Amino acid sequence: MAYFERLGPDTYRPTEHVSGAWDITTQHIGPALGLLVHQIQQDLAARRDDPMVISRLGYELLGVVPMDVVDTTVEVIRPGRTIELVEATYGHGERTGIRVRAWLQQPRETGRIAGVGLEGIPRPEEMPEWDPTTLWDGGYLASAQVRRTEIATGHSEYWVRTDVPLLGDEPVSDLARAAALFDIANGMAVRADPTRVHFPNIDLTAHLVREPRGPWVGFETRVTFGPGGLGLTSSVIHDLDGPVGTVAQSLTVRPG
């Protein structure tokens, strides 16, 4: 069973694997982030026959989405020959739950000057297996295979993969598959017991220097709580070849 069943060109039904960690009657937004990447890439392929790659994904989480049929839209906000800004939405009925703006760029050869300013992490086989359902509810976290090392409170290194496809027999890109795992970061390096403190994220921004490859997505994640109810989850993301970019999530911190 996949995360989503396609019902039409822009309409999908979530499966049990999409149920959320804070409330299993609503969707975990993780799979939706990957689905929106897939929609953007499908729209791009229908409009252009020259290559474009996503360099930034800026998601705004506008409200919870029930475990029910959802609709998506894609719109080009800023067309261009070498750079585009595209917006996509994800919602239920009249309500938009997620909005993302993606910058797309025309790729060019920069291998001779390429360099990485981000630190690597140990490979998956060098970390112990960890079961996220010991801490979190919901089908999404249960679908994840995690290898994790806790460095300190609110600081972890880990790898995540899943055998659950995003869309059944429909192929998706490595980036769409990886983006469906980006939001897991806020639950892998917890600073406080989630039964006593709620700290959901209200956004997610990913900056990429290349597209992730392969089934594993690696993270080095640090969580910070400020004194006034604000928080931040910051991650460097990896594939097996090394760092590929960063993910940041703004938190609303709410002690019980």
Secondary structure, DSSP 4 states (H G I P E B T S, - for coil): --SEEE-SSSEEEE-GGGB-SS-TTBB-HHHHHHHHHHHHHHHHHHH-SS--EEEEEEEEE-S--BSS-EEEEEEEEE--SSEEEEEEEEEETTEEEEEEEEEEE-----GGG----S-----GGGS-EE-GGGT--SHHHHT-EEEEEEEETTEEEEEEE-SS-SSTTS---HHHHHHHHHGGGGGTS-SS-TTTEE--BSEEEEEESS---SS-EEEEEEEEE-TTSEEEEEEEEEETTEEEEEEEEEEE-EE-
